[in-house]
């Protein structure tokens, strides 16, 4: 069987942590990636659930805070100010 190479860019911290994990369980990163590829091909899917992290903007707590703020503005209780840029403090 001929071999091919896959090249992937990873965050340096993630790569170091992955290498350490693989070492701790007695395999190389290459072996772990091959296990993943074989599982994908065998199951014809990603072999674990991929869940999207909910956007905190749409959380119930944030939406309630926004509605409270909007109501306060409508009642004339708000303050208008210029946009404060993050790097304006430098």
C-alpha positions, 0 to 999 in steps of 0.5 A: 500500500502506498503512503501519502502525506496530509499537512495541516496547520494547528495552533502551536499550543493545540499541537503540543497538547495533542502530541502529549496526549498521544504520547501518554496513550502510547501512540504517535500523532500520525497513528491517532490521525490514521485512526480518525481517518479509518473511523471516518471511512468505516462509518462514513461520517465524523465519528463524534458529535459536532456541536455548535457553541451557541452565540452568547448574544442570543442567550436569554440573559443577554436578550433580557438585558438588551430589552431592559436597556431598550425600554429604558432608552424609550423611557428617556432614561438613557445617555447618549455618548460617542463610540469609545474605540478600544485603542483610544486609551493608548 
